[in-house]
Amino acid sequence: MKEQRELIMIELEGAYQLEDNNFARSLYHDLASDSAIDSFLKKSRFYDITQRRWKLPQSFTKLLDSNPCAPFFNIVSSIVKHFWHDATAEGTRRVVDTHATDLPHIERRYPNHSSRPSIVIKAEGPSFQLPQTKTGDILAKLGFSNVAACIEIQAEGSELPTLEQAIRVGTYARQIFGQQPNREFVRMLFLTEQHLRLFHFDSSGLQCTPPIDFHEEPHTFVRLVVGLSSPNESDLGLDTSVQWTIEDGRKASGTLTTRVEDGNTKKVYALRNVEPVFCRSYFHGRGTKCWSVIDYGTGKVLFVKDSWRCDHRTSEYVHLKKALGVPGVVQMISCEDDRRTTRELRGFKEGDIAPEHLDNHTSIRVVTESYSLPVFKFTDAKQVLCIFRDAIAGHREMLKAGTLHRDVSLPNILQGEPGAGPGNRGILIDFDMATSYDPDGMSNAQTDWTIGHPKFQSVMVLLSRELGEMALVHDNLDDLESFLYVYTHIIHERDSSGEFHPLAQMDPLRLWDKYQDNPKIVAKLKRKFLAEPQGSTPKDVEDRWPKECLDVLEGFKAYMAKVVIKCKMRLIDEAPVNTREKILKELRLSYEKHYKCILRLFDEGIAALERVEAADAADKDGDDGGEDGDDGGDAASTASPPPPPAAEGGDDASPPSPPPAEGNSLKRPREEELEEELPRAKRATLPGWSDVSNPFI
């Protein structure tokens, strides 16, 4: 299937074949000793001890009219039954011929996709369950949700090339990762009549062995089968700190165990849902999975994020420590920063030198406060402005603490807890991609187009794929631009009560979605969007929102247009390379003013909506009073506006500006008003750029 091939090819980036078979030979010695294997081989009716050969046909042509998997099935079954007698007797491990059985895939986009591995090892236990259809019905007794491992069989001499083998078994591995959310690695065997190849998949991608003659190395073959069918779930690559209670073949409840700060004390939480609340579809990379849990002691709902960090990235833990006590930012409860590494999963011990091509990843578990809902689950217009206002303020405070988020997107902005006060009405989460940042110095936050989603990436981040090292470094203005695009999507795809509306046929955001696989085109579309004159919002969108929210959008958009078009893109197009960093440094030093201007837009929008609410309430009171003979006609004009939101942290986290005179609605800031919040413009005097005016310096 073309779609499945495209999906797994992404996972196989950086895959490599080992130079020798030491990895395969090193595995599972604790499960099957040489003497135990010797004893088995002597007794086995499927192994010729004299010829030192498994009893397999030397040519597949003899099996063309029968089942080509049958001889392999017999051998694998005999190994599993011998070494795991109790497990096979109890039915918790069973070898199944599936070469003619469809095992359904998990992707909702492709509801009819399925695969047929040659042989699987069916499993029962606290991490396995019967497969389920998209409608919730039990489909069958076997699927990737209750498979310990797969074995693929092909004829010697006509087997697929190594890459095609990887695609075949990688498709199975991807389904196992997706349907078994506590999987940390998956191992597969690819067999012919003469050779085996071991494939190992984890967050670092794929490594595979060269072909191994399993007739000459029967001990290695037996150990691999024993390991892939082990009743011990950790041997299979399952994280046993997440476990479920199984009822009628399905997961009914579960627990998650983590270590608290001292590193030794364990704490057990109850899972609120048997499935993760978020599961990244790709296993290669971060492999993020998120769980909603309950503290048994307090009954409090918390949030747990499991992910894998590559060595060249700073741990999220470092940034979350800085966030402690910062309003508008996720608050950490505990963290396991070094649970295990892919080096360990691939058999490297401490002191061993790993191959240069191994991109080592470390497993991390972070427990944080749980916040109520994503930003798009709002119920009124003022709530939207409050959420964005406080998340942007939180972003600013983290910048002051030396952290730049770099992945501002729709999923990473949440609502605060119900009833939260100013400062915590919106919460910025997910600092996986964050980097250390010094706005007062030279930044090394390299711009990386692979970080974030094209819908929300800044123009410069999108162009970094093409520009490479010529791209300007990622700074707080890129993140503020991303906040603009998230807010734009909310305004275009929702109404003021939160109801979803599909993008209209002519809505420019449809093209952002259509071309999201082409960053250059999306960058061009966003530049066009920023350059649009005031009043370009589609009519159907304007009809769904109060003017106050639309004015915030226009003002935010106008501000970022000056940043992107009049400054950053001119730096790329016209400034000599050796002058850019100096100019950018001066721009970054003005970060307080950037936030002050944008936060003022939201504060004034909130204040304007509150005045409307107060006026409406006064009108209603007047109408009610009129029934008793009180005219109440001046109620609206004499009502005092509500107090401004309280400031939170820092001089620039100020209350909104004084409200305009009664009767005036919030207006989009004029260009000269925007420039008041920026460093005064001056003619650049740097060599080679004297003819360019930079409005931000």
C-alpha positions as CSV (number, residue, x, y, z in Angstrom):
1,M,0.0,0.0,0.0
2,K,1.4,3.3,-1.1
3,E,0.2,5.2,2.0
4,Q,1.7,2.7,4.4
5,R,5.0,2.7,2.5
6,E,5.1,6.5,2.8
7,L,4.4,6.4,6.5
8,I,7.1,3.9,7.3
9,M,9.7,5.5,5.1
10,I,9.6,8.5,7.4
11,E,10.4,6.2,10.3
12,L,13.3,4.6,8.5
13,E,15.3,7.8,8.1
14,G,18.8,7.1,9.5
15,A,18.3,3.3,9.5
16,Y,21.4,1.2,9.3
17,Q,22.7,-2.4,9.0
18,L,25.2,-3.6,11.6
19,E,28.6,-4.7,10.4
20,D,28.4,-8.0,12.4
21,N,26.0,-10.2,14.3
22,N,27.3,-9.5,17.8
23,F,24.0,-7.7,18.7
24,A,21.8,-10.8,17.8
25,R,24.3,-13.2,19.5
26,S,24.3,-11.1,22.7
27,L,20.5,-11.2,23.4
28,Y,18.5,-13.3,25.8
29,H,21.3,-15.4,27.4
30,D,19.5,-15.0,30.7
31,L,16.4,-16.8,29.2
32,A,18.1,-19.7,27.5
33,S,21.6,-21.0,28.3
34,D,23.8,-23.0,25.9
35,S,23.2,-26.2,27.9
36,A,19.4,-25.7,27.8
37,I,19.5,-25.1,24.1
38,D,21.7,-28.2,23.5
39,S,19.3,-30.3,25.4
40,F,16.4,-29.0,23.3
41,L,18.2,-29.6,20.0
42,K,19.0,-33.2,20.9
43,K,15.3,-33.9,21.6
44,S,13.8,-31.8,18.8
45,R,12.2,-33.7,15.9
46,F,12.7,-30.5,13.8
47,Y,16.5,-30.4,14.1
48,D,18.9,-32.9,12.6
49,I,21.7,-33.1,15.2
50,T,23.9,-35.1,12.8
51,Q,23.7,-32.7,9.9
52,R,23.4,-29.7,12.2
53,R,20.5,-28.4,10.2
54,W,16.9,-27.5,10.8
55,K,14.4,-29.8,9.0
56,L,13.3,-27.3,6.4
57,P,12.9,-27.9,2.6
58,Q,15.9,-26.7,0.8
59,S,13.7,-25.2,-1.9
60,F,10.4,-23.4,-1.6
61,T,9.2,-24.9,-4.9
62,K,8.2,-28.0,-3.0
63,L,5.8,-25.9,-0.9
64,L,4.2,-23.9,-3.7
65,D,1.0,-26.0,-3.6
66,S,0.9,-26.1,0.2
67,N,1.5,-23.7,3.1
68,P,5.1,-22.3,2.8
69,C,4.9,-21.1,6.4
70,A,4.1,-24.6,7.9
71,P,7.7,-25.9,8.4
72,F,8.8,-22.6,10.0
73,F,5.6,-22.6,12.1
74,N,6.4,-26.1,13.4
75,I,10.0,-25.1,14.4
76,V,9.0,-21.9,16.1
77,S,6.1,-23.5,17.9
78,S,8.3,-26.3,19.2
79,I,10.8,-23.8,20.6
80,V,8.1,-21.7,22.3
81,K,6.4,-24.8,23.8
82,H,9.6,-26.2,25.1
83,F,11.0,-23.1,26.8
84,W,7.7,-21.5,27.8
85,H,5.7,-24.6,28.7
86,D,3.5,-23.0,31.3
87,A,2.8,-19.9,29.2
88,T,1.7,-22.0,26.2
89,A,-0.3,-24.3,28.4
90,E,-2.1,-21.3,29.9
91,G,-2.5,-19.7,26.5
92,T,-0.6,-16.5,27.3
93,R,1.8,-17.2,24.5
94,R,0.9,-19.0,21.3
95,V,2.4,-19.2,17.8
96,V,-0.2,-18.4,15.1
97,D,0.1,-18.8,11.3
98,T,-1.3,-15.5,10.0
99,H,-0.1,-15.5,6.4
100,A,-3.8,-15.5,5.3
101,T,-5.2,-13.4,8.2
102,D,-5.8,-9.7,8.0
103,L,-4.6,-7.8,11.1
104,P,-6.3,-4.3,11.0
105,H,-4.3,-1.1,11.1
106,I,-4.9,1.7,13.6
107,E,-4.9,4.8,11.3
108,R,-8.3,6.4,11.1
109,R,-7.4,7.9,7.7
110,Y,-7.1,4.4,6.3
111,P,-9.9,2.4,8.0
112,N,-9.6,-0.5,5.6
113,H,-5.9,-1.0,5.8
114,S,-4.5,-4.3,7.2
115,S,-1.4,-6.5,7.1
116,R,-0.7,-10.2,6.9
117,P,2.5,-11.2,8.8
118,S,3.6,-14.8,8.0
119,I,3.7,-15.8,11.7
120,V,2.9,-14.0,14.9
121,I,3.3,-14.8,18.6
122,K,-0.1,-14.1,20.2
123,A,0.1,-12.8,23.7
124,E,-2.1,-12.3,26.7
125,G,-1.2,-10.3,29.8
126,P,-1.5,-6.9,31.5
127,S,-0.3,-5.0,28.3
128,F,-2.3,-6.9,25.7
129,Q,-6.0,-6.8,24.6
130,L,-8.3,-8.0,21.9
131,P,-8.4,-5.8,18.8
132,Q,-11.3,-3.4,18.3
133,T,-12.9,-1.8,15.3
134,K,-13.2,1.9,14.7
135,T,-16.8,1.7,15.9
136,G,-15.8,0.0,19.1
137,D,-16.8,-3.5,18.3
138,I,-14.6,-6.5,19.1
139,L,-13.3,-7.5,15.6
140,A,-11.5,-10.7,16.1
141,K,-9.4,-12.7,18.5
142,L,-6.1,-11.5,17.0
143,G,-4.6,-8.2,16.0
144,F,-1.6,-6.0,16.5
145,S,-2.9,-5.1,20.0
146,N,-2.2,-8.7,21.2
147,V,0.9,-9.7,19.3
148,A,4.3,-10.0,21.0
149,A,6.3,-10.2,17.8
150,C,6.0,-11.0,14.1
151,I,8.1,-13.3,11.9
152,E,8.2,-12.8,8.1
153,I,9.1,-15.6,5.8
154,Q,10.2,-15.5,2.1
155,A,12.0,-17.9,-0.3
156,E,15.8,-17.8,-0.3
157,G,17.1,-16.2,-3.5
158,S,13.9,-14.3,-4.2
159,E,13.6,-12.5,-0.9
160,L,13.1,-8.7,-0.9
161,P,16.0,-6.4,-0.9
162,T,17.0,-5.2,2.6
163,L,15.2,-1.9,2.4
164,E,12.0,-3.6,1.2
165,Q,12.3,-6.1,4.1
166,A,12.6,-3.2,6.5
167,I,9.5,-1.6,5.0
168,R,7.6,-4.8,5.3
169,V,8.4,-5.6,9.0
170,G,8.5,-1.9,9.8
171,T,4.9,-1.6,8.8
172,Y,4.1,-4.3,11.4
173,A,6.3,-2.6,14.0
174,R,4.5,0.7,13.5
175,Q,1.2,-0.9,14.2
176,I,2.5,-2.6,17.3
177,F,3.8,0.7,18.6
178,G,0.5,2.4,17.8
179,Q,-1.7,-0.3,19.4
180,Q,0.5,-1.1,22.4
181,P,1.2,2.4,23.9
182,N,3.7,1.2,26.5
183,R,6.0,-0.3,23.8
184,E,9.6,0.9,24.0
185,F,11.1,-1.3,21.3
186,V,9.9,-3.9,18.8
187,R,12.0,-6.8,17.4
188,M,11.1,-8.8,14.3
189,L,12.6,-11.7,12.4
190,F,12.8,-12.1,8.7
191,L,13.5,-15.7,7.7
192,T,14.3,-17.7,4.5
193,E,15.2,-21.4,4.3
194,Q,18.8,-20.5,5.1
195,H,19.1,-17.2,6.9
196,L,17.5,-14.9,9.4
197,R,17.8,-11.2,9.9
198,L,16.9,-9.4,13.1
199,F,15.2,-6.0,12.9
200,H,15.2,-3.8,16.0
201,F,12.9,-0.6,16.1
202,D,13.0,2.0,18.8
203,S,13.0,5.8,19.2
204,S,16.3,6.0,17.5
205,G,14.9,4.4,14.4
206,L,16.0,1.0,13.0
207,Q,19.0,-1.2,13.2
208,C,19.2,-4.6,11.6
209,T,21.7,-7.4,11.4
210,P,23.4,-8.9,8.3
211,P,21.9,-12.2,7.3
212,I,22.7,-15.0,9.8
213,D,22.9,-18.6,8.8
214,F,20.6,-20.1,11.5
215,H,21.6,-23.6,10.6
216,E,25.1,-22.8,11.5
217,E,24.0,-20.7,14.6
218,P,21.1,-22.7,16.0
219,H,21.7,-21.2,19.5
220,T,21.3,-17.7,18.3
221,F,18.1,-18.6,16.4
222,V,16.6,-20.4,19.4
223,R,17.4,-17.5,21.8
224,L,15.8,-15.0,19.5
225,V,12.6,-17.0,19.3
226,V,12.6,-17.5,23.1
227,G,13.1,-13.7,23.7
228,L,10.4,-12.7,21.2
229,S,7.9,-14.9,23.0
230,S,9.0,-14.3,26.6
231,P,6.2,-14.1,29.2
232,N,8.2,-11.3,30.8
233,E,6.8,-8.2,29.1
234,S,10.0,-6.2,29.7
235,D,11.8,-8.7,27.5
236,L,9.4,-7.8,24.7
237,G,10.1,-4.1,24.9
238,L,7.1,-3.2,27.0
239,D,7.3,-0.6,29.8
240,T,5.9,-2.4,32.8
241,S,5.5,0.8,34.8
242,V,2.2,1.1,32.9
243,Q,-0.1,-1.9,33.5
244,W,-3.7,-2.7,33.0
245,T,-6.4,-5.0,34.5
246,I,-7.9,-7.1,31.7
247,E,-11.6,-7.9,31.7
248,D,-13.2,-10.0,28.9
249,G,-10.1,-9.5,26.8
250,R,-10.1,-5.7,27.0
251,K,-8.3,-3.2,29.2
252,A,-10.7,-2.1,32.0
253,S,-8.4,-0.1,34.3
254,G,-4.8,0.6,34.9
255,T,-2.0,2.1,36.9
256,L,1.2,4.1,36.2
257,T,4.2,4.0,38.5
258,T,6.9,6.7,38.6
259,R,9.8,7.7,40.7
260,V,9.6,10.9,42.7
261,E,12.4,13.5,43.1
262,D,14.7,11.5,45.4
263,G,14.9,8.9,42.6
264,N,14.2,5.9,44.9
265,T,10.6,6.4,46.2
266,K,7.9,5.1,43.8
267,K,4.5,6.6,43.5
268,V,1.6,4.8,41.9
269,Y,-1.2,6.7,40.1
270,A,-4.5,5.4,38.7
271,L,-5.1,5.8,35.0
272,R,-8.2,7.9,34.3
273,N,-8.4,6.4,30.8
274,V,-7.0,3.1,29.7
275,E,-5.7,4.7,26.5
276,P,-3.3,7.7,26.5
277,V,-4.9,11.0,26.0
278,F,-2.3,11.8,23.3
279,C,-0.1,9.4,21.3
280,R,2.3,10.6,18.7
281,S,1.8,8.5,15.6
282,Y,5.6,8.1,14.8
283,F,7.8,6.0,17.0
284,H,11.1,7.3,15.6
285,G,11.9,10.5,17.5
286,R,10.1,11.8,20.6
287,G,7.4,9.1,20.6
288,T,5.4,11.2,23.0
289,K,2.5,9.6,24.9
290,C,0.5,11.5,27.5
291,W,-1.7,10.0,30.3
292,S,-4.3,11.4,32.6
293,V,-3.9,10.0,36.1
294,I,-5.4,10.3,39.5
295,D,-3.3,10.7,42.7
296,Y,-4.7,7.9,45.0
297,G,-3.9,10.0,48.1
298,T,-5.5,13.3,47.1
299,G,-7.9,12.4,44.4
300,K,-6.3,15.1,42.3
301,V,-6.1,14.7,38.5
302,L,-2.5,15.1,37.1
303,F,-0.9,14.8,33.7
304,V,2.0,12.5,32.8
305,K,4.1,12.8,29.6
306,D,6.4,10.1,28.4
307,S,8.8,11.0,25.7
308,W,12.3,10.3,24.3
309,R,14.9,13.0,24.2
310,C,17.9,12.9,21.8
311,D,21.3,13.6,23.3
312,H,21.8,17.0,21.6
313,R,18.6,18.5,23.1
314,T,18.3,19.9,26.5
315,S,15.9,17.9,28.7
316,E,12.5,19.4,29.2
317,Y,13.1,19.0,32.9
318,V,15.6,21.8,32.8
319,H,13.1,24.2,31.3
320,L,10.2,23.1,33.6
321,K,12.4,23.8,36.6
322,K,12.7,27.4,35.5
323,A,8.9,27.5,35.0
324,L,8.1,26.6,38.7
325,G,6.0,29.4,40.0
326,V,5.7,31.2,36.6
327,P,2.1,32.1,35.7
328,G,0.8,31.0,32.4
329,V,3.2,28.1,32.1
330,V,2.8,24.4,32.9
331,Q,3.8,23.4,36.4
332,M,5.9,20.3,37.1
333,I,5.2,17.9,40.0
334,S,8.0,15.4,39.4
335,C,10.3,14.1,36.7
336,E,12.3,10.9,35.8
337,D,14.9,12.4,33.5
338,D,16.9,9.2,32.8
339,R,14.6,6.2,32.7
340,R,16.6,4.3,30.0
341,T,18.3,4.9,26.7
342,T,18.2,3.4,23.3
343,R,21.9,2.6,23.7
344,E,20.8,0.2,26.4
345,L,17.9,-1.2,24.4
346,R,20.4,-2.0,21.6
347,G,22.7,-3.9,23.9
348,F,25.4,-1.3,24.6
349,K,26.7,-1.3,28.2
350,E,28.2,1.6,30.1
351,G,31.6,2.2,28.7
352,D,30.9,0.7,25.3
353,I,31.5,2.9,22.3
354,A,28.3,3.2,20.3
355,P,28.4,3.6,16.5
356,E,28.6,7.2,15.4
357,H,25.3,6.8,13.5
358,L,23.4,6.0,16.6
359,D,21.3,9.0,17.6
360,N,20.8,8.0,21.2
361,H,17.5,8.9,22.9
362,T,16.8,8.9,26.6
363,S,13.3,8.1,28.1
364,I,11.8,10.9,30.2
365,R,8.6,10.9,32.3
366,V,7.3,14.2,33.6
367,V,4.3,14.6,35.9
368,T,2.6,18.0,35.8
369,E,-0.5,19.8,37.0
370,S,-3.5,18.9,34.8
371,Y,-5.2,21.7,33.0
372,S,-8.8,21.6,31.9
373,L,-9.2,21.9,28.1
374,P,-7.4,22.9,24.9
375,V,-7.7,26.5,23.8
376,F,-10.3,25.7,21.1
377,K,-12.8,24.4,23.7
378,F,-13.6,27.9,24.8
379,T,-17.2,29.1,25.3
380,D,-17.1,32.8,24.8
381,A,-15.0,35.5,23.0
382,K,-13.5,37.0,26.2
383,Q,-12.2,33.7,27.3
384,V,-10.3,33.3,24.0
385,L,-8.5,36.7,24.6
386,C,-7.8,35.8,28.2
387,I,-6.2,32.4,27.3
388,F,-3.9,33.9,24.6
389,R,-3.1,36.9,26.8
390,D,-1.8,34.8,29.7
391,A,-0.1,32.2,27.5
392,I,1.8,35.0,25.7
393,A,2.7,36.6,29.1
394,G,4.0,33.2,30.3
395,H,6.1,32.9,27.2
396,R,7.6,36.2,28.0
397,E,8.5,35.2,31.5
398,M,10.1,32.0,30.3
399,L,12.2,34.1,27.9
400,K,13.4,36.2,30.8
401,A,14.3,33.0,32.6
402,G,16.4,32.0,29.6
403,T,14.1,29.6,27.7
404,L,12.7,29.9,24.2
405,H,9.7,27.6,23.5
406,R,10.1,27.1,19.7
407,D,6.9,25.0,19.3
408,V,4.0,27.4,19.8
409,S,1.0,25.6,18.3
410,L,-2.7,24.9,18.8
411,P,-2.1,21.7,21.0
412,N,0.4,23.5,23.2
413,I,-2.0,26.3,24.5
414,L,-4.4,25.1,27.1
415,Q,-7.1,26.7,29.2
416,G,-6.3,27.3,32.8
417,E,-8.4,25.6,35.5
418,P,-12.0,26.8,35.8
419,G,-12.1,30.0,37.8
420,A,-8.3,30.7,37.3
421,G,-7.4,34.4,37.9
422,P,-5.5,36.7,35.6
423,G,-2.1,35.1,34.7
424,N,-3.3,31.5,34.7
425,R,-6.3,31.7,32.4
426,G,-4.1,30.3,29.5
427,I,-1.3,27.9,29.9
428,L,1.7,27.2,27.6
429,I,2.8,23.6,27.7
430,D,5.3,21.2,26.0
431,F,8.9,22.4,26.3
432,D,10.3,19.4,24.5
433,M,11.7,21.6,21.7
434,A,12.7,24.5,23.9
435,T,16.2,25.8,23.9
436,S,18.3,28.0,26.2
437,Y,18.1,31.6,25.0
438,D,19.8,34.8,26.0
439,P,17.9,37.8,24.4
440,D,20.7,40.1,25.7
441,G,23.4,38.2,23.9
442,M,24.2,36.3,20.7
443,S,21.6,33.5,20.3
444,N,22.5,30.1,19.1
445,A,18.8,28.9,18.7
446,Q,19.2,27.6,15.2
447,T,16.1,27.7,13.0
448,D,14.9,24.2,12.3
449,W,11.9,23.7,9.9
450,T,11.3,20.2,11.3
451,I,10.3,21.7,14.7
452,G,6.6,22.5,14.9
453,H,3.7,22.3,12.5
454,P,3.7,24.2,9.2
455,K,0.3,25.7,10.0
456,F,1.8,27.6,12.9
457,Q,5.5,28.0,12.0
458,S,6.8,31.5,11.3
459,V,7.9,32.5,7.8
460,M,11.6,32.3,8.7
461,V,11.2,28.8,10.2
462,L,9.4,27.7,7.1
463,L,12.1,29.2,4.9
464,S,14.9,27.6,6.9
465,R,14.5,24.4,4.9
466,E,15.6,26.3,1.8
467,L,17.9,28.9,3.3
468,G,19.9,26.5,5.5
469,E,22.6,28.4,7.5
470,M,21.5,31.6,5.8
471,A,18.3,31.5,7.8
472,L,18.1,34.0,10.7
473,V,18.3,32.4,14.2
474,H,15.0,31.4,15.8
475,D,14.0,34.1,18.3
476,N,11.0,35.2,20.4
477,L,9.5,37.0,17.4
478,D,9.2,33.7,15.6
479,D,7.2,32.4,18.5
480,L,5.1,35.5,18.7
481,E,4.4,35.0,15.0
482,S,3.3,31.5,15.8
483,F,0.9,32.8,18.5
484,L,-0.6,35.0,15.7
485,Y,-1.2,32.0,13.4
486,V,-2.8,29.9,16.3
487,Y,-5.1,32.9,17.1
488,T,-5.9,33.3,13.3
489,H,-6.9,29.6,13.1
490,I,-9.2,30.0,16.1
491,I,-10.9,33.0,14.6
492,H,-11.3,31.5,11.1
493,E,-12.3,27.9,12.2
494,R,-14.6,28.7,15.2
495,D,-17.3,31.1,16.2
496,S,-17.4,33.2,19.4
497,S,-19.1,30.4,21.3
498,G,-16.5,27.8,20.3
499,E,-18.5,26.0,17.6
500,F,-16.4,24.6,14.8
501,H,-16.9,25.9,11.2
502,P,-15.0,24.3,8.3
503,L,-12.9,26.8,6.4
504,A,-14.7,28.4,3.5
505,Q,-13.7,27.5,0.0
506,M,-11.9,30.9,-0.5
507,D,-10.4,31.2,3.0
508,P,-6.6,31.7,2.6
509,L,-6.0,29.3,5.5
510,R,-7.2,26.4,3.3
511,L,-4.1,26.8,1.2
512,W,-1.9,26.6,4.4
513,D,-3.4,23.2,5.0
514,K,-3.2,22.1,1.4
515,Y,0.5,22.9,1.0
516,Q,1.7,22.0,4.5
517,D,4.2,19.5,3.0
518,N,5.9,22.4,1.1
519,P,7.3,24.9,3.6
520,K,8.4,27.3,0.9
521,I,4.8,27.7,-0.5
522,V,3.3,28.1,3.0
523,A,5.9,30.8,3.8
524,K,4.9,32.6,0.6
525,L,1.2,32.3,1.6
526,K,1.9,33.7,5.0
527,R,3.8,36.6,3.7
528,K,0.8,37.4,1.5
529,F,-1.5,37.1,4.5
530,L,0.6,39.5,6.6
531,A,0.7,42.0,3.7
532,E,-3.1,42.1,3.4
533,P,-4.6,45.5,4.2
534,Q,-6.9,46.0,7.2
535,G,-10.4,44.6,6.6
536,S,-9.2,41.5,4.7
537,T,-10.8,39.0,7.1
538,P,-13.5,37.0,5.2
539,K,-17.0,38.2,5.7
540,D,-18.3,34.9,7.0
541,V,-15.6,35.0,9.7
542,E,-16.4,38.6,10.6
543,D,-20.0,37.7,11.1
544,R,-19.1,35.1,13.7
545,W,-17.0,37.3,16.0
546,P,-17.4,40.5,17.9
547,K,-15.5,43.4,16.5
548,E,-13.2,43.5,19.6
549,C,-11.7,40.1,18.8
550,L,-11.3,41.0,15.1
551,D,-9.6,44.3,16.1
552,V,-7.1,42.2,18.2
553,L,-6.4,40.1,15.1
554,E,-5.9,43.1,12.9
555,G,-3.5,44.7,15.3
556,F,-1.6,41.6,16.0
557,K,-1.3,40.9,12.3
558,A,-0.1,44.5,11.6
559,Y,2.5,44.3,14.2
560,M,4.0,41.0,13.0
561,A,3.9,42.2,9.4
562,K,6.3,44.9,10.4
563,V,8.5,42.3,12.0
564,V,8.5,39.8,9.2
565,I,8.2,41.9,6.0
566,K,9.8,45.2,6.9
567,C,12.6,43.8,9.0
568,K,13.4,40.1,8.9
569,M,12.8,39.5,5.2
570,R,14.7,42.7,4.3
571,L,17.6,41.4,6.4
572,I,17.6,38.2,4.3
573,D,17.1,40.0,1.0
574,E,19.3,43.0,1.4
575,A,21.6,43.0,4.4
576,P,25.2,41.7,4.2
577,V,25.6,38.5,6.1
578,N,28.2,39.9,8.5
579,T,25.9,42.7,9.6
580,R,22.8,40.7,10.3
581,E,23.6,39.4,13.8
582,K,24.4,42.9,15.1
583,I,21.1,44.2,13.7
584,L,19.2,41.2,15.1
585,K,20.8,41.6,18.5
586,E,19.5,45.1,18.7
587,L,16.1,43.9,17.6
588,R,16.1,41.2,20.3
589,L,17.1,43.6,23.0
590,S,13.7,45.3,22.4
591,Y,11.8,42.1,23.3
592,E,10.1,43.7,26.3
593,K,8.5,46.3,24.1
594,H,7.3,43.6,21.6
595,Y,5.5,41.8,24.4
596,K,4.2,45.1,25.9
597,C,2.5,46.1,22.6
598,I,1.0,42.7,21.9
599,L,-0.2,42.2,25.5
600,R,-1.8,45.6,25.3
601,L,-3.8,44.6,22.3
602,F,-5.3,41.7,24.2
603,D,-5.8,43.7,27.4
604,E,-7.7,46.4,25.6
605,G,-9.7,43.8,23.8
606,I,-10.6,42.1,27.1
607,A,-11.5,45.5,28.6
608,A,-13.7,46.4,25.7
609,L,-15.6,43.1,25.9
610,E,-16.0,43.7,29.6
611,R,-17.5,47.1,29.0
612,V,-19.9,45.6,26.5
613,E,-20.9,43.0,29.2
614,A,-21.4,45.7,31.8
615,A,-23.5,47.7,29.4
616,D,-25.6,44.7,28.5
617,A,-26.1,43.9,32.2
618,A,-27.0,47.5,33.0
619,D,-29.6,47.4,30.1
620,K,-31.0,44.2,31.5
621,D,-31.2,45.7,35.0
622,G,-32.9,48.8,33.6
623,D,-35.5,46.7,31.8
624,D,-36.2,44.7,34.9
625,G,-36.4,47.9,37.0
626,G,-38.8,49.4,34.5
627,E,-41.4,46.8,35.4
628,D,-41.6,48.3,38.8
629,G,-42.0,51.8,37.4
630,D,-38.3,52.7,37.5
631,D,-37.2,54.1,34.1
632,G,-33.6,52.9,34.4
633,G,-32.8,54.8,31.2
634,D,-29.4,56.0,32.4
635,A,-28.1,52.7,33.7
636,A,-25.8,52.0,30.8
637,S,-24.3,55.4,30.7
638,T,-23.7,55.6,34.5
639,A,-22.4,52.1,35.0
640,S,-18.7,51.9,35.9
641,P,-16.5,49.7,33.7
642,P,-15.2,46.6,35.4
643,P,-11.7,46.8,36.9
644,P,-8.8,45.9,34.6
645,P,-7.2,42.4,34.9
646,A,-4.6,42.3,37.6
647,A,-1.0,42.5,36.5
648,E,1.2,39.4,36.9
649,G,4.9,39.6,37.2
650,G,7.2,42.3,35.9
651,D,6.8,45.9,35.0
652,D,5.5,45.1,31.5
653,A,2.9,42.7,32.8
654,S,0.8,45.8,33.3
655,P,-3.0,46.3,33.5
656,P,-4.7,47.4,30.3
657,S,-4.5,51.0,29.2
658,P,-7.3,53.2,30.5
659,P,-10.5,52.6,28.5
660,P,-11.4,54.9,25.7
661,A,-14.2,57.3,26.1
662,E,-17.7,55.8,26.3
663,G,-19.1,54.9,22.9
664,N,-15.7,54.2,21.3
665,S,-15.0,50.6,20.4
666,L,-11.5,49.1,20.4
667,K,-9.7,50.2,17.3
668,R,-6.8,48.6,15.5
669,P,-3.7,50.4,16.5
670,R,-2.5,52.9,13.9
671,E,1.0,52.3,12.4
672,E,2.4,55.2,14.4
673,E,0.9,53.7,17.6
674,L,2.7,50.4,16.9
675,E,6.0,52.2,16.3
676,E,5.7,53.9,19.7
677,E,6.2,50.5,21.3
678,L,9.3,49.8,19.2
679,P,12.8,51.2,19.2
680,R,12.9,54.4,17.2
681,A,13.6,54.0,13.6
682,K,17.0,55.2,12.3
683,R,19.0,54.9,9.2
684,A,21.3,51.9,9.2
685,T,24.9,53.0,9.2
686,L,26.5,49.6,8.8
687,P,28.7,49.2,5.7
688,G,26.8,47.9,2.7
689,W,23.4,48.6,4.1
690,S,23.2,52.3,4.3
691,D,20.2,52.6,2.0
692,V,17.9,50.4,4.1
693,S,15.7,51.8,6.8
694,N,15.0,49.4,9.7
695,P,11.9,50.4,11.6
696,F,12.9,48.4,14.7
697,I,16.3,49.8,15.5
